Amino acid sequence: MARSESTDGESTPGPRQEAMTRFDDIYDQPDPRAFFRALGAWDYQTPHHAQEIFRRLVAARPPDARPDAPPITVLDICCSYGVNAALLNHDLTLDDLYAHYTSAHAAALTTAELIAWDRAWYAAHRRPDAVRTIGLDVAGNAVAYARAVGLLDEGFGENLETAPASAELLRAARHTRLITITGGASFLSPRSFRPLLDGARDGVWVAAFVLRTGSYRTIADGLTAHGLVTEKDTPRTFRQRRFTSVQEQRYAIDAVTAAGDDPTGKETDGHFHTALHLSRPAADTTAFPLTTLLPSP
């Protein structure tokens, strides 16, 4: 399972991984200050693009009207420090998070002091329509931080690519209605989704922002076995981050071209780009056409 929202590299060494700058040291710190300093320098922005889309998808999945119905649950895979949960459930932007964590005040705090400051900050910005959010990531320190400051209702530092899901994770995830992914899709395979979908009691949607340098086909094929149809938002792409080198850009242009896409005006202009893939039960693709769920390009 991915620990990298920025590189979205391979899980085993190879030409692709070597061509891309690695940020491994920032993903499992006791707090996210290094994460925001490092990625802000390269204009990392995928969670910004996902913020409105995830809110629209949640709104399209109204809660069960039964008095005893469980609340809507969002499961964020490769959740890192809870960035997607922060943007989904709070009146904050990604720029607000960058400013907060790179401020002089934040730099002067211990991790314990930062957690206390963050807990109050997020509580003050909590949206009235906030939904139950759980997180999954191999980076245990990052998950623990997100739980400590109240971004995640529950969080799990597990790797479903290499080990079975814990009973606690399956219990927490059984009422998941939406699975979100903004980075690390290339670290994942159907193995990570199978136990979560097998245990789900409601129809689950999976929304993933995937780098155009790779393929989502293996995961999409695995989701088909669970009755989910995958659609790709083809009219648009979303900037991920700026390239750190000419080598990265050359790799991205070649990889996108090899995948049958056109890098012109996207990777050729200096940024990695992602595409949105949305997987749902077939009936939902008819009841909720993709174009009605997304903002205008």
C-alpha positions in Angstrom: 0.0 0.0 0.0 1.3 3.4 -0.9 3.0 5.8 1.5 3.6 8.2 -1.3 1.0 10.7 -2.4 3.5 12.7 -4.4 5.6 10.1 -6.3 3.0 7.4 -6.7 5.9 5.2 -7.7 6.3 1.5 -7.9 6.3 -0.8 -4.9 9.5 -2.5 -6.1 12.6 -0.9 -7.6 12.5 -0.4 -11.3 13.1 2.1 -14.1 10.0 4.1 -13.2 10.8 4.4 -9.6 14.4 5.4 -10.3 13.1 8.1 -12.8 11.0 9.8 -10.2 12.1 11.8 -7.1 11.4 9.9 -3.9 10.0 11.6 -0.8 10.0 8.5 1.4 11.3 10.3 4.5 8.3 12.6 4.9 5.5 10.1 4.9 5.9 8.6 8.4 7.0 11.4 10.6 5.3 12.1 14.0 3.6 15.1 12.4 3.1 16.6 8.9 5.3 19.6 8.9 8.0 18.0 6.7 5.3 16.7 4.4 3.9 20.2 3.7 7.3 21.8 3.5 8.7 19.3 1.0 5.6 19.0 -1.2 4.6 22.6 -1.1 8.0 23.4 -2.7 6.8 21.4 -5.8 3.2 22.7 -5.8 1.6 19.3 -4.9 -2.1 19.8 -5.3 -4.1 16.6 -5.9 -6.1 16.9 -2.6 -7.1 20.4 -3.7 -8.7 19.0 -6.9 -10.3 16.1 -5.0 -11.9 18.3 -2.3 -14.9 19.5 -4.3 -15.3 16.2 -6.1 -15.3 14.1 -3.0 -17.9 16.4 -1.4 -20.1 16.0 -4.4 -19.8 12.2 -4.4 -20.7 12.1 -0.7 -23.7 14.3 -1.3 -24.9 11.9 -4.0 -24.8 9.1 -1.4 -27.6 10.2 1.1 -27.7 8.3 4.4 -30.2 5.6 5.0 -33.5 7.0 6.3 -33.9 4.3 9.0 -33.6 5.7 12.5 -31.0 3.0 13.4 -29.0 3.4 10.1 -25.3 3.8 10.4 -23.7 7.1 9.3 -22.1 7.5 5.9 -18.5 6.3 6.1 -15.7 7.4 3.8 -12.6 5.2 3.8 -9.4 7.1 2.6 -6.8 4.6 1.4 -3.2 5.8 1.6 -4.6 8.5 3.9 -1.2 9.8 5.1 -1.7 12.5 7.7 -5.4 12.8 7.0 -5.2 15.5 4.3 -8.3 14.4 2.4 -10.3 14.2 5.7 -9.2 17.7 6.6 -10.4 19.1 3.3 -13.6 17.0 3.1 -14.8 17.8 6.6 -13.5 21.3 7.3 -13.9 24.8 5.9 -10.2 24.8 4.9 -8.3 24.7 1.6 -5.0 23.0 0.8 -3.4 26.4 0.7 -4.7 26.9 4.3 -2.9 23.7 5.3 0.3 24.7 3.6 0.3 28.1 5.4 -0.6 26.5 8.7 2.2 23.9 8.7 4.9 26.0 7.3 4.2 29.0 9.6 6.8 30.2 12.1 4.4 29.4 14.9 4.1 25.7 13.8 7.9 25.5 13.4 8.4 26.5 17.0 6.2 23.8 18.5 6.9 20.3 19.7 4.9 17.6 18.2 2.7 17.4 21.3 2.1 21.1 21.2 1.3 21.0 17.5 -1.2 18.2 18.1 -3.0 20.3 20.7 -3.0 23.4 18.4 -4.2 21.3 15.5 -7.0 19.7 17.5 -8.4 23.1 18.4 -7.9 24.5 14.8 -9.7 21.6 13.1 -12.5 21.7 15.7 -13.1 25.4 15.0 -13.3 24.7 11.2 -15.4 21.6 11.4 -18.3 21.6 8.8 -21.8 20.8 10.0 -22.1 18.2 7.2 -18.9 16.3 8.2 -19.0 12.6 7.6 -17.4 9.7 9.4 -14.0 9.1 8.0 -11.6 6.3 8.5 -8.0 6.1 7.2 -5.8 3.3 6.0 -2.0 3.6 5.3 1.2 1.7 6.0 2.6 4.8 7.7 1.6 4.2 11.3 2.9 7.5 12.6 1.0 9.5 10.0 -2.2 7.6 10.8 -1.7 8.2 14.6 -1.3 11.9 14.0 -4.5 12.1 12.0 -6.4 10.3 14.8 -4.8 12.4 17.5 -6.0 15.7 16.0 -9.5 14.4 15.2 -9.2 14.1 11.4 -10.0 10.4 11.4 -12.7 8.7 13.4 -10.6 5.5 13.1 -7.3 4.8 11.5 -5.3 1.7 10.6 -1.6 1.3 9.9 -1.9 -1.8 7.8 -0.7 -3.1 4.4 -3.3 -5.2 2.8 -1.0 -6.0 -0.1 1.1 -8.2 2.2 -1.1 -9.2 5.2 -4.8 -9.9 5.9 -7.0 -7.1 7.0 -7.4 -6.9 10.8 -10.8 -7.7 12.3 -10.8 -4.1 13.7 -10.4 -2.6 10.2 -13.1 -4.8 8.7 -15.5 -3.9 11.5 -14.8 -0.2 11.0 -15.1 -0.3 7.2 -18.2 -2.5 6.9 -20.5 0.6 6.4 -18.2 2.3 3.9 -20.1 4.1 1.1 -17.1 5.8 -0.6 -13.5 4.8 -0.9 -11.1 7.6 -1.8 -7.5 7.6 -3.1 -5.5 10.6 -4.1 -2.1 9.0 -4.4 -0.4 5.6 -4.3 -2.6 3.8 -6.7 0.4 2.1 -8.3 1.3 0.5 -5.0 -2.2 -1.1 -4.9 -3.7 -4.2 -6.4 -7.1 -5.9 -6.1 -5.7 -7.5 -2.9 -6.1 -4.3 -1.0 -9.7 -3.8 -2.1 -11.0 -7.4 -1.9 -11.4 -7.8 1.9 -12.9 -4.3 2.2 -15.5 -4.9 -0.5 -16.2 -8.4 0.7 -17.1 -7.1 4.1 -19.1 -4.0 2.9 -22.8 -4.0 3.7 -23.7 -1.2 1.3 -23.0 -0.4 -2.3 -19.5 1.1 -2.3 -18.1 3.7 -4.7 -14.4 4.0 -5.3 -12.9 7.3 -6.5 -9.3 7.4 -7.4 -7.0 10.0 -8.8 -4.3 8.1 -10.8 -1.2 9.4 -12.4 -1.3 9.3 -16.2 2.1 7.7 -16.2 0.6 4.4 -15.0 -2.4 2.2 -15.5 -5.5 1.6 -13.4 -6.6 -1.4 -15.4 -5.5 -4.1 -12.9 -7.4 -2.5 -10.1 -10.5 -1.7 -12.3 -10.6 -5.3 -13.4 -10.4 -6.5 -9.8 -13.3 -4.2 -8.9 -15.4 -5.7 -11.7 -15.5 -8.9 -9.7 -17.4 -7.0 -7.0 -19.9 -5.7 -9.5 -18.3 -2.3 -9.9 -18.1 -0.5 -13.2 -15.2 1.9 -13.7 -15.6 5.1 -15.6 -12.8 7.5 -16.4 -13.3 11.3 -16.4 -11.8 11.8 -19.9 -12.5 15.5 -20.6 -10.0 16.7 -18.0 -6.9 15.9 -16.1 -5.6 17.4 -12.8 -2.2 18.7 -12.0 -0.4 16.7 -9.4 3.0 18.5 -8.8 5.8 20.1 -10.7 8.6 18.0 -12.0 11.8 18.1 -10.0 14.1 17.5 -13.0 14.3 17.2 -16.7 14.7 13.5 -16.2 11.3 13.3 -14.4 9.6 15.2 -17.2 11.2 13.1 -19.9 10.0 10.0 -18.1 6.5 11.3 -17.7 6.1 12.4 -21.3 7.4 9.0 -22.5 5.2 7.0 -20.1 2.0 9.0 -20.9 2.7 8.6 -24.7 3.3 4.9 -24.3 -0.1 4.6 -22.5 -1.8 6.1 -25.5 -2.5 9.6 -24.1 -1.3 13.0 -25.3 1.1 14.8 -23.0 0.8 18.1 -25.0 -0.1 21.0 -22.8 0.0 18.8 -19.7 3.2 16.9 -18.9 5.0 19.0 -21.6 4.1 22.1 -19.6 5.9 20.9 -16.4 3.5 19.0 -14.2 2.6 15.4 -13.5 -1.1 15.0 -14.2 -3.7 12.6 -12.8 -7.1 11.4 -14.1 -10.1 10.5 -12.0 -11.5 7.0 -12.1 -14.9 6.3 -10.5 -16.1 2.7 -9.9 -19.7 2.0 -8.9 -22.4 -0.6 -9.1 -23.8 -0.7 -12.6 -27.2 0.6 -11.5 -25.6 3.7 -10.0 -23.8 4.6 -13.3 -27.3 4.9 -14.8 -29.0 6.6 -11.9 -26.1 9.1 -11.4 -24.4 9.8 -14.7 -20.7 10.7 -14.2 -21.2 14.1 -15.8 -23.9 15.1 -13.3 -21.6 14.3 -10.3 -18.6 16.4 -11.3 -18.0 20.1 -11.6 -17.8 21.5 -15.1 -14.4 21.0 -16.8 
